[in-house]
Amino acid sequence: MGWEALGLWGEDAVRIEPLTGGSSGDVWSLRIHGKRAVGRLGTRSDADLAWEAGLMQYLDRAGLTVPLPIPTEDGLLFADGLTVMTYMEGGPPETAADWRRVADTLRQLHRLTQDWPQRPGWRSSTDLLQAETGTRIDLAAMPPGATERCRAAWARLAGRQTCVVHGNPDNPGNIRMTAERVALIDWDESRLDVPDLDLVLPYNAAGLEGEAHDIAAQAAAAWEAAVCWGDDYAIKRLAEVRAV
């Protein structure tokens, strides 16, 4: 059905302009019932979309500021791969103090989701010590030696508590700040994993020190190399992962 599904949100629902961002879909600004919203059309499964929608609702009830799914006129939270979400006002973090607020918000996310189930079809970094695939990751597609380097970085996280991680919070475009709150948007890469993967932030805002910072930075670089494999950015990130 594609974007024709937008009619399920009302006959006045319209697309306005494409937005940058969103690693697994076509993202547009919308107008729904006269209000600005965001639509994302992709190929994720219904189970995947239900997991994300449920997480957003839970985090909102717990006091975090996140984009909430806007239901269709029939009460569906998504339809034919299309999700419509509330628009988040604000700007990106710019200063060290801004990024410390982001780190505090991420730690609140991590505390709230220690018992959350894994996103359907996904693997954590430590799951990939044995598994070869998980959603967009296919370790067999990487060049000789690359899988070993990534797994060596992830092995340093083994045995740690897991929780929901945002997955890409160091990108300023995924943060919308005001004086009153920090909103995390673009949850395309969220999953159950080790929280320190979210805490490799500009200005070392999360305060990771020494070996803790090295472990997190290496594991995060390995993850981004694997999940983005095939483009120049992935090659750059893999170069940051030490050889075994």
C-alpha positions in Angstrom: 0.0 0.0 0.0 2.9 2.4 0.7 2.1 6.0 1.6 -1.5 5.4 0.5 -1.9 3.9 4.0 -1.7 7.5 5.3 -5.4 7.8 4.5 -6.1 5.5 7.5 -5.2 8.5 9.7 -7.9 10.6 8.2 -8.8 12.2 4.9 -7.0 15.4 5.8 -3.7 13.6 6.6 -1.0 14.8 4.2 2.8 14.6 3.6 4.6 17.9 3.8 8.3 17.3 3.1 11.0 14.5 3.5 13.1 14.5 6.6 16.7 13.4 7.0 17.5 10.6 9.4 15.7 7.3 10.0 18.0 4.4 9.2 15.4 2.0 8.1 12.7 3.9 6.4 11.3 6.8 4.4 10.7 9.6 6.8 8.4 12.6 6.2 6.9 15.5 8.1 3.1 15.2 8.1 0.0 17.2 9.0 -2.6 15.1 10.9 -5.8 16.8 12.0 -4.1 20.2 11.6 -1.1 19.3 13.7 2.5 18.5 12.7 3.6 14.9 12.9 6.3 12.6 11.6 5.7 9.5 9.4 8.1 6.6 8.8 7.4 4.0 6.1 9.7 1.0 6.1 9.8 -2.8 5.9 10.1 -3.7 9.5 7.8 -6.6 10.7 4.6 -6.0 12.6 6.3 -7.6 15.7 9.2 -5.1 15.4 6.9 -2.1 15.1 4.7 -3.3 18.0 7.8 -3.6 20.2 8.9 0.0 19.4 5.4 1.4 19.9 5.0 -0.4 23.2 8.4 0.9 24.4 7.5 4.5 23.5 4.2 4.3 25.4 5.9 2.8 28.4 8.7 5.4 28.4 6.2 8.2 28.1 4.3 6.9 31.1 7.5 6.6 33.0 8.3 10.3 32.4 10.7 10.3 29.4 10.0 12.5 26.4 9.8 10.3 23.3 7.8 10.4 20.1 4.5 8.6 20.7 2.7 6.6 18.0 -0.5 8.4 16.7 -3.1 5.7 16.1 -5.2 5.4 12.9 -8.8 6.3 13.0 -9.4 2.6 13.8 -7.0 2.6 16.7 -4.0 0.9 15.0 -0.6 2.0 16.0 0.9 1.2 12.6 -0.4 0.0 9.2 1.4 -1.6 6.3 4.8 -0.6 7.5 3.8 3.0 8.2 4.1 4.5 11.6 2.9 8.1 12.5 4.5 9.7 15.5 4.2 13.0 17.4 6.6 15.7 16.3 9.3 16.7 18.9 10.2 20.4 19.2 13.7 21.5 20.1 17.2 21.6 18.9 20.4 19.4 19.0 22.8 19.4 22.0 25.7 21.8 21.4 27.7 22.2 24.7 29.3 19.8 27.1 26.5 20.7 29.6 23.9 19.7 26.9 25.5 16.4 26.4 25.6 15.7 30.1 21.8 16.1 30.1 21.6 13.6 27.3 23.8 11.2 29.3 21.5 11.6 32.3 18.4 10.9 30.1 20.1 7.8 28.6 20.9 6.4 32.1 17.2 6.9 33.0 16.2 4.9 29.9 18.6 2.2 31.0 17.3 2.0 34.5 13.7 1.7 33.3 14.2 -1.1 30.9 16.4 -3.8 32.5 13.6 -6.4 32.3 12.5 -5.4 28.7 12.4 -8.2 26.1 14.7 -8.2 23.1 13.4 -6.5 19.9 12.0 -9.2 17.6 14.7 -10.5 15.2 17.5 -8.5 16.9 20.7 -9.7 18.6 22.7 -7.9 21.2 26.4 -7.4 20.7 27.2 -10.3 23.1 24.7 -12.6 21.3 26.8 -12.1 18.2 29.7 -13.8 19.9 28.0 -17.0 18.7 25.3 -15.9 16.2 26.3 -14.5 12.8 23.1 -12.6 11.9 20.6 -10.3 13.5 18.3 -7.9 11.5 20.7 -5.8 9.5 23.9 -7.5 10.7 25.5 -10.3 8.7 28.9 -11.0 10.0 29.6 -13.4 7.2 29.4 -10.5 4.7 32.4 -8.8 6.4 35.9 -9.3 5.1 38.3 -11.9 6.6 39.4 -11.0 10.1 36.7 -8.3 10.5 34.3 -10.6 12.4 37.1 -11.7 14.8 38.0 -8.0 15.5 34.3 -7.2 16.2 33.8 -10.2 18.4 36.9 -9.5 20.4 35.6 -6.0 21.2 32.1 -7.4 22.2 33.6 -10.1 24.3 34.8 -7.5 26.7 31.1 -6.8 27.5 30.2 -10.4 28.2 28.3 -11.0 31.5 27.0 -7.5 31.9 23.5 -6.4 32.7 21.5 -5.6 29.6 18.7 -3.1 29.0 17.1 -1.1 26.1 19.7 1.0 24.4 18.8 3.8 22.0 21.4 2.7 19.6 22.5 6.0 18.1 22.4 8.8 20.7 25.8 10.3 19.8 24.2 11.7 16.6 23.0 15.2 17.5 20.1 14.9 15.0 18.6 12.2 17.2 18.2 14.6 20.2 15.6 17.4 20.6 16.4 19.6 23.6 14.6 22.5 25.2 15.3 24.2 28.5 12.9 21.9 30.2 13.6 18.4 28.7 15.6 16.1 26.5 13.8 14.1 23.9 15.3 11.1 22.2 14.0 10.5 18.7 14.8 8.0 15.9 14.6 4.6 17.7 15.4 2.6 14.6 18.5 1.0 16.2 17.1 0.5 19.7 17.4 -3.0 21.1 18.4 -4.9 24.2 22.1 -4.6 24.8 24.8 -3.4 27.2 24.1 0.2 28.3 27.7 1.5 27.9 27.2 1.3 24.1 24.9 4.3 24.5 27.4 6.2 26.6 30.2 6.9 24.2 29.2 10.6 23.8 30.8 13.9 22.7 32.8 15.5 25.5 32.8 12.1 27.2 29.6 13.5 28.8 28.8 10.2 30.5 32.1 10.3 32.4 33.4 6.9 31.3 37.0 6.6 32.4 40.1 4.6 31.4 39.4 1.0 30.5 35.6 1.5 30.8 35.7 4.1 28.1 38.0 2.0 25.9 35.8 -1.0 26.2 32.6 0.9 25.3 34.3 2.9 22.4 35.7 -0.3 20.9 32.4 -2.2 21.2 30.4 0.7 19.8 32.7 1.1 16.8 32.5 -2.7 16.1 28.7 -2.5 16.3 28.5 0.4 13.8 30.9 -1.3 11.5 28.8 -4.5 11.5 25.4 -2.9 11.2 26.4 -0.5 8.4 28.7 -2.8 6.6 29.3 -2.0 3.0 29.6 1.8 3.1 32.5 4.1 3.7 31.3 4.9 7.2 31.4 1.2 8.2 34.9 0.8 6.8 36.0 3.9 8.9 34.5 2.5 12.0 36.1 -0.9 11.5 39.5 0.8 11.2 38.9 2.1 14.8 38.5 -1.5 16.1 41.9 -2.9 17.2 43.2 -6.0 15.5 43.0 -9.2 17.5 
